[in-house]
Amino acid sequence: AFPEDVQEAITTECQAKYHAYADGKKKCIHVVGPDFRDSFDDPDCTIENAVKKLALAYGNVFEEFCADKSLKKMRLLPISGGIFSGPFKDDLPEITAKAVQAAYDALTAEKKEHIMQSSIEMCIFMEPEFKLFASAFGQSLPPAAPEAVAAELKD
């Protein structure tokens, strides 16, 4: 079960809550992303609306991160990835990049500065998805990237 403060704070999708475990040594921001699985036949569930929903979720994660100035490193997973991506599975890298940018753009100048002074990583565990996410986030990959990714995945 999740800690009580997390259960109390997260009552609907896109909400987030920071929690420190193991006497503060392990830190986690819990977030419930939108579940797009039932969106295949929903005409209102467009890529633009998916970006808006995910931007809200990422924005709440950023708010939780920025609330504790001692936090300087954050590793993110793609919110609503995997089975939760529904009809957006193939578009999720692009949707995620746009949502992260929109969430960042909505922050105050002070919070943007905190983010910029921190290490923020997007963790992609499936090697075939890595290039798609790197491309969506505007990063060029060196020729040896797949091997480097595989090595990093093993670490």
DRENDO-1510 file (C-alpha; in Angstrom, 1 decimal, always signed):
<recs>
REC; n; res; u; v; w
REC; 1; ALA; +0.0; +0.0; +0.0 .
REC; 2; PHE; +1.1; +3.6; -0.6 .
REC; 3; PRO; +1.9; +5.8; +2.4 .
REC; 4; GLU; -1.1; +7.6; +4.0 .
REC; 5; ASP; +0.0; +11.1; +2.9 .
REC; 6; VAL; +0.2; +9.9; -0.8 .
REC; 7; GLN; -3.2; +8.2; -0.6 .
REC; 8; GLU; -4.7; +11.4; +0.9 .
REC; 9; ALA; -3.0; +13.7; -1.7 .
REC; 10; ILE; -3.8; +11.7; -4.8 .
REC; 11; THR; -7.5; +11.3; -5.3 .
REC; 12; THR; -7.7; +11.7; -9.1 .
REC; 13; GLU; -5.6; +11.3; -12.2 .
REC; 14; CYS; -2.8; +13.8; -12.9 .
REC; 15; GLN; -2.2; +14.5; -9.2 .
REC; 16; ALA; +1.3; +14.0; -7.7 .
REC; 17; LYS; +2.8; +13.7; -4.2 .
REC; 18; TYR; +6.4; +13.7; -3.0 .
REC; 19; HIS; +7.2; +11.2; -0.3 .
REC; 20; ALA; +10.6; +10.3; +1.3 .
REC; 21; TYR; +11.1; +6.7; +2.3 .
REC; 22; ALA; +13.8; +4.9; +4.4 .
REC; 23; ASP; +14.4; +7.8; +6.8 .
REC; 24; GLY; +14.6; +10.3; +3.9 .
REC; 25; LYS; +17.2; +8.3; +1.9 .
REC; 26; LYS; +14.8; +7.2; -0.8 .
REC; 27; LYS; +12.7; +9.9; -2.4 .
REC; 28; CYS; +9.8; +9.4; -4.8 .
REC; 29; ILE; +7.1; +11.6; -6.5 .
REC; 30; HIS; +4.1; +9.5; -7.0 .
REC; 31; VAL; +1.8; +10.5; -9.9 .
REC; 32; VAL; -1.3; +9.0; -11.4 .
REC; 33; GLY; -1.3; +9.6; -15.1 .
REC; 34; PRO; -4.3; +9.5; -17.4 .
REC; 35; ASP; -5.4; +6.1; -18.5 .
REC; 36; PHE; -5.9; +6.3; -22.3 .
REC; 37; ARG; -6.9; +2.6; -22.7 .
REC; 38; ASP; -10.6; +3.4; -23.1 .
REC; 39; SER; -9.9; +6.3; -25.5 .
REC; 40; PHE; -9.8; +4.4; -28.8 .
REC; 41; ASP; -13.4; +5.4; -29.7 .
REC; 42; ASP; -13.5; +8.7; -27.9 .
REC; 43; PRO; -13.6; +11.6; -30.4 .
REC; 44; ASP; -12.6; +14.0; -27.6 .
REC; 45; CYS; -9.4; +12.1; -26.9 .
REC; 46; THR; -7.1; +13.8; -29.4 .
REC; 47; ILE; -3.4; +14.1; -29.4 .
REC; 48; GLU; -3.8; +17.7; -28.3 .
REC; 49; ASN; -6.0; +16.7; -25.3 .
REC; 50; ALA; -3.5; +14.0; -24.4 .
REC; 51; VAL; -0.7; +16.6; -24.4 .
REC; 52; LYS; -2.9; +18.8; -22.1 .
REC; 53; LYS; -3.6; +16.0; -19.7 .
REC; 54; LEU; +0.0; +14.8; -19.5 .
REC; 55; ALA; +1.2; +18.4; -19.2 .
REC; 56; LEU; -1.0; +18.7; -16.1 .
REC; 57; ALA; +0.5; +15.5; -14.7 .
REC; 58; TYR; +4.1; +16.6; -15.4 .
REC; 59; GLY; +3.3; +20.0; -14.1 .
REC; 60; ASN; +2.2; +18.5; -10.8 .
REC; 61; VAL; +5.4; +16.4; -10.6 .
REC; 62; PHE; +7.5; +19.5; -11.2 .
REC; 63; GLU; +5.6; +21.4; -8.5 .
REC; 64; GLU; +6.2; +18.7; -6.0 .
REC; 65; PHE; +9.9; +18.6; -7.0 .
REC; 66; CYS; +10.3; +22.3; -6.8 .
REC; 67; ALA; +8.6; +22.5; -3.4 .
REC; 68; ASP; +11.7; +20.9; -1.8 .
REC; 69; LYS; +14.7; +23.0; -2.7 .
REC; 70; SER; +17.1; +20.3; -1.5 .
REC; 71; LEU; +16.0; +18.0; -4.4 .
REC; 72; LYS; +18.5; +18.4; -7.2 .
REC; 73; LYS; +18.0; +15.2; -9.3 .
REC; 74; MET; +14.8; +13.7; -10.7 .
REC; 75; ARG; +14.4; +10.6; -12.8 .
REC; 76; LEU; +11.1; +10.4; -14.7 .
REC; 77; LEU; +9.3; +7.6; -16.4 .
REC; 78; PRO; +7.0; +8.4; -19.3 .
REC; 79; ILE; +3.7; +9.0; -17.5 .
REC; 80; SER; +0.8; +7.0; -19.0 .
REC; 81; GLY; +3.3; +4.8; -20.9 .
REC; 82; GLY; +3.0; +1.1; -21.6 .
REC; 83; ILE; -0.5; -0.3; -21.5 .
REC; 84; PHE; -1.9; +3.0; -20.3 .
REC; 85; SER; -1.0; +4.8; -23.6 .
REC; 86; GLY; -4.0; +3.3; -25.4 .
REC; 87; PRO; -4.3; +4.7; -28.9 .
REC; 88; PHE; -1.3; +7.0; -28.3 .
REC; 89; LYS; +1.3; +4.2; -28.0 .
REC; 90; ASP; +3.1; +5.2; -31.2 .
REC; 91; ASP; +2.8; +8.9; -30.5 .
REC; 92; LEU; +3.7; +8.8; -26.8 .
REC; 93; PRO; +7.4; +10.0; -27.3 .
REC; 94; GLU; +6.2; +13.1; -29.1 .
REC; 95; ILE; +3.2; +13.7; -26.8 .
REC; 96; THR; +5.5; +13.3; -23.8 .
REC; 97; ALA; +8.1; +15.8; -25.1 .
REC; 98; LYS; +5.3; +18.4; -25.8 .
REC; 99; ALA; +3.7; +17.8; -22.4 .
REC; 100; VAL; +7.0; +18.2; -20.5 .
REC; 101; GLN; +7.7; +21.4; -22.4 .
REC; 102; ALA; +4.2; +22.7; -21.7 .
REC; 103; ALA; +4.5; +21.8; -18.0 .
REC; 104; TYR; +7.9; +23.6; -17.8 .
REC; 105; ASP; +6.6; +26.6; -19.6 .
REC; 106; ALA; +3.8; +27.0; -17.1 .
REC; 107; LEU; +6.2; +27.1; -14.1 .
REC; 108; THR; +7.1; +30.4; -12.4 .
REC; 109; ALA; +10.5; +31.8; -13.1 .
REC; 110; GLU; +11.8; +30.6; -9.7 .
REC; 111; LYS; +10.7; +27.1; -10.3 .
REC; 112; LYS; +12.1; +27.1; -13.9 .
REC; 113; GLU; +15.4; +28.1; -12.4 .
REC; 114; HIS; +15.3; +25.2; -9.9 .
REC; 115; ILE; +14.6; +22.8; -12.7 .
REC; 116; MET; +17.4; +24.2; -14.8 .
REC; 117; GLN; +19.8; +23.9; -11.9 .
REC; 118; SER; +18.8; +20.3; -11.4 .
REC; 119; SER; +19.5; +17.0; -13.2 .
REC; 120; ILE; +16.3; +15.8; -14.8 .
REC; 121; GLU; +16.4; +12.5; -16.7 .
REC; 122; MET; +13.8; +10.6; -18.6 .
REC; 123; CYS; +14.3; +6.9; -18.0 .
REC; 124; ILE; +13.4; +4.8; -21.0 .
REC; 125; PHE; +13.7; +1.1; -20.3 .
REC; 126; MET; +12.8; -0.4; -23.7 .
REC; 127; GLU; +15.7; +0.0; -26.1 .
REC; 128; PRO; +13.5; +0.3; -29.2 .
REC; 129; GLU; +11.8; +3.3; -27.6 .
REC; 130; PHE; +15.0; +5.1; -26.7 .
REC; 131; LYS; +15.6; +6.6; -30.2 .
REC; 132; LEU; +12.0; +7.7; -30.5 .
REC; 133; PHE; +12.1; +9.5; -27.2 .
REC; 134; ALA; +15.5; +11.0; -27.9 .
REC; 135; SER; +14.3; +12.3; -31.2 .
REC; 136; ALA; +11.1; +13.7; -29.7 .
REC; 137; PHE; +13.1; +15.6; -27.1 .
REC; 138; GLY; +15.4; +16.9; -29.9 .
REC; 139; GLN; +18.6; +15.0; -29.0 .
REC; 140; SER; +20.8; +13.6; -31.7 .
REC; 141; LEU; +22.3; +10.3; -31.0 .
REC; 142; PRO; +25.9; +9.3; -31.9 .
REC; 143; PRO; +26.3; +6.2; -34.1 .
REC; 144; ALA; +27.2; +4.0; -31.2 .
REC; 145; ALA; +24.1; +5.0; -29.2 .
REC; 146; PRO; +22.3; +1.6; -29.2 .
REC; 147; GLU; +25.3; -0.1; -27.6 .
REC; 148; ALA; +25.7; +2.7; -25.1 .
REC; 149; VAL; +22.0; +2.5; -24.2 .
REC; 150; ALA; +22.2; -1.3; -23.8 .
REC; 151; ALA; +25.2; -0.8; -21.5 .
REC; 152; GLU; +23.4; +1.8; -19.5 .
REC; 153; LEU; +20.3; -0.4; -19.2 .
REC; 154; LYS; +22.5; -3.1; -17.6 .
REC; 155; ASP; +23.9; -0.7; -15.0 .
</recs>
